[in-house]
């Protein structure tokens, strides 16, 4: 029978030859144990780093030869014919075991679960075992195993927890950690690119544009001021031309000047008498 197990293990390894690196070993349905016995302990104890072991649906009824694998964390013995003898799991020294699946076995008495009080189980699955029909089964199991958080895929409050959800959460956490590490680098790269190609350059262009606009505004103001000065100079020149003509002919040929200009002309008329004609009459337009 051990030869059959050895062949099954070799097939499960799929060409892997370094026993120390094997972390997971799945032997579900590989053989039919008509005598209900596991293979010899040496066959599985050589995997010193084994963490996950699954021996489901092979007809096992006795755990007497269960191997000592101190690194084992998850054990699946579902769909077998196990009735009792769970103490052999404790004798095997499974100090790292946290997840144990015994669903669809033949465990009937609550007393047969007593050895589990010495393990550090976090998850225990006894689904479809007769023991689950005992009164206060859930509260008694949680009371027996102090480290237990999940029984038959449900927490202490009866909330269902699916394995797929747990796996997805673990994957999401791993992805977030990886993304977090890469995100900082990518973020810096993207930020730098934006600053180089968009932010800083655009900012400089906008700054240059603003400076250009300000310079244009200042030039416009200067041009406006120059035009006003030119207009004032032109007006003064026009006024001077009017004054010259008035002085020569004694007549105003343009529209009446400003009040200040009229006063100045009246004073000139009084002083020089240029605004008086031959008959001694003062031209009204000069006043």
Buried (B, 14 or more C-beta within 10 A) or exposed (E): EEEEBEEBBEEBBEEEEEEEEBEEBEBEEBBEBEEBBBBBBEBBBBBEEBBBBBBBBBBBBBBEBBBEBEBBBBBBBBBBBBBBBBBBBBEBEBEBBBBBBBBBBBBBEBEBBEBBBBBBBBBBBBBBBEBBEBEEBBEEBBEBBEEBBBBBBBBEEEEEEEEEEEEEEEEEEEEEEEEEEEEEEEEEEEEEEEEEEEEEEEEEEEEEEEEEEEEEEEEEEEEEEEEEEEEEEEEEEEBEEBBEBBEEEBEBEEEEBEEEBBEEBBEBBEEEEBBBEEEEEBBEEBE
